[in-house]
């Protein structure tokens, strides 16, 4: 495909897990927690491996990072909305824990399985991001993860097909599109809104380039009608 440039990395962020001390409160939302959410922007060229960016790390390896979630991407176009609706005037790239803050693509533009060339690397869209309680706790807004999910402003993940160096300013060049009907937006709709539509769940589960975890969840829903609880992901281990 000889497609034009469709997006740019305007900011690149990495960071290592750190423990956030508790505050004097009986609210479980204020308990000690460990997170890789705090990331710093860098202009350096970084090695992108099949599991993450050099210098980046995740605290919860069962649910974050790894081959299916090597890079967390968030569109800069969403920031004006959140600046208008949240009491957080200092939001800036990286505020949603993303590695790549991009300009030029939204969830309605990107499809599951899309392959992009970025710098020396080749990456593929694996799944929408499912926001968790750590996003809410980071900013002290208890329903923030739910709000991100409900608005569809989730961002997405890349898996890495070819390792290489990347940096802020790199272009995202679309080189393959396998599933034009399955945008990140439509995948979010099936997972979070059309929860009773078992046929849609099966259709999305059959998308070969979707992450294995999403495929398993959707296949189980299609077969049994079981809808997985989201409370632990959205509310946290203490229900906070």
Secondary structure as UniProt FT lines:
FT   STRAND          5..14
FT   STRAND          18..20
FT   HELIX           28..30
FT   STRAND          33..35
FT   STRAND          40..41
FT   STRAND          46..48
FT   TURN            54..55
FT   TURN            61..63
FT   HELIX           67..69
FT   STRAND          71..75
FT   HELIX           76..78
FT   HELIX           79..85
FT   TURN            89..90
FT   TURN            93..96
FT   STRAND          100..103
FT   TURN            107..109
FT   TURN            112..113
FT   STRAND          115..118
FT   TURN            119..120
FT   STRAND          121..128
FT   HELIX           133..139
FT   TURN            142..143
FT   HELIX           144..151
FT   STRAND          156..162
FT   STRAND          164..166
FT   TURN            168..169
FT   STRAND          171..176
FT   TURN            180..181
FT   HELIX           184..192
FT   TURN            195..196
FT   HELIX           198..205
FT   TURN            208..209
FT   HELIX           212..224
FT   HELIX           231..235
FT   TURN            237..238
//
